[in-house]
Amino acid sequence: MTDREPAARKKKAQISVYLDQDVMAMLAEHAARRHQPQSLIVEAAVASFLSADAAERREAVTVKRLDQLDRRMTRLERDIGIAVESLAVFIKFWLATTPTLPEPAAEAARAKAAERYDQFVTALGRRLAKGPKLRQEVPEDVGAAADLGASGVVHSGLD
């Protein structure tokens, strides 16, 4: 037999199946996209479904998905930690630097505070709408950032 002669083909059994029209349309589209006969695609699908390692493949897909969810949860925990620490540092700084006011000046300060709060909310809305987000500016590896701090990077003095 030469390279140009077709290999001996195994005799295949023929069966008739009934498919929902939507499934049949999906099969036809897939076969056309792949330039493969529909029977070859159905044969591969049935073989995959019935294979002994099908459960292992499903488990691998599940494990991969769980790993993705775990990474997302880790990022979420990190982001919440950044937010909580940022708030704590701000409150500590604010309490340390803001003197209490006598009552006549306190009324004017409350009015000014309401105005400044509105400006803050507006600026926050703009920042959230267009980014970049603070969490994207903070390095993923906090240990590496701490090493940088020890190596002479200038700190804000808030810690």
N, C-alpha and C positions, 0 to 999 in steps of 0.2 A: 504494500500500500504506500502511495506517495503522499506528500504533504497536501497535494491538491485534491486528493480523493476524500470524500466525506467519511467520517468515522462511522462505524456500524452503530445504528440507532437501536435503542431498546424499544421493544413494543410497549406502548403505553395503553392503559385501559381508559376507556371513555366512560364518563358519567354525565348525567344530566342533573343540574341543580336549578333551583328557583331563587332568584335574587330580587330584592326590592328594586324598584325602578331607580331610586336615588343611588343605591349602591352600584347598580349596573352602569349608571352614567359616570360615577366616579371612577369605576374600573376602566371604562372606555377612554375617559380623559387621561388617566394615568398611563394606559398602554400607548396612547397616541403620543403623549409627551416623551415617553421613553423609547418609542419606536420598537416596541416589543409586542409579541402576540398576547392577547388577554389570557389564554390558557397557561402561558409561562408564568405570568404574574400570579394567577390564582394558584397554580401548583406551588410556587415559592411561598405564598402566604399560608397555604394549608400545611406545608412542610414545617414552616416556622412555628405555626400554632401547635403542631403535634410533636415538635422536637422535645427531647428530654431536657435541654438546657433553656427552654422557654421561661421556666420559673426563675432560673438564675438571671436571665436577661432582665426580666421584670424587676427582680430584686436589685440588680445593678442600677436600673433607671430610678428606682425608689431611693436607693442610697445616694445617688447623684443629686436628686431633688432635695433630700434631707440635708446634704452638705451645703447646697445653695441657701437653703433656709437658715442653716446654722450661721453661715457667713453674714447673711442679712441681719440676723439677730445680734451678732457680735458688733456689726457696724452701728446698729440701733443703740445698743448698750453704750458704745463709745460716744455716740452723738449726745445721748442723754447725760452721760458723765461730763462732757464738755459744757453742756448747757448749765448743769447744776453748779459746776465749779466756777463758771463765768459769773453766774448770779451771786454765788457766795463771795467771790473776790470783789465784785462791784459793791455789794452791801457792806462788806467790811471796810472798803475804801471810803464809801459814802459816809458811814457812821463815824469814821475816824476824822474826816475832814470837814464835816458840816456842823457848824455851831448851832445851838438852839437860839431862836429869835424871841425878843420880847413881843408881847401880844399885839401892840399896834403894827409892828412890821410883819408879824405872822400873817395877817389878813392879806396884805399885798403879796407876800411870798406865796400864799396858797393860790392866788389868782395867776401869778406868773408861772407857778408849777403846772396849773391846768393848761395854760398856753404851751408851755414847753412839752408837756405830755402829748398834746395833739400833734406837735411837730415831730416828736419821736415816733408816734404811730404812723404818720405819713411817711417818714424816712424808712421805717421798717418795712412798710408795704412796698415801697419802691425797691428796696434791697431784695426782698423775697421774690418779687416779680421778675427781676432780671439777673440776680446773682452776681458774682460767684458767692456761694454760701460759705460761712465761716468754717463749717466742718470740712470743706474742701481745701481751705487754707491751712488747717492744722494738720501736721504730718501724721500719717497712719501709725508710724512706729514712735510712740511717745518716749520710749527708752532712748531712741536716737536723738530726739529733741532734747532730752535731759542731758545727754552727753555733749550736745552742742552748747548748752547753757554752761556747763562746767568748763568749756574750752574758750570762754571769753566773749560769747555773744551778749550784747547789751540787753538787759531785762528792763521792763517798765517800772520796776520798783513796787508793783502791787502785790507781789507774793511775799 
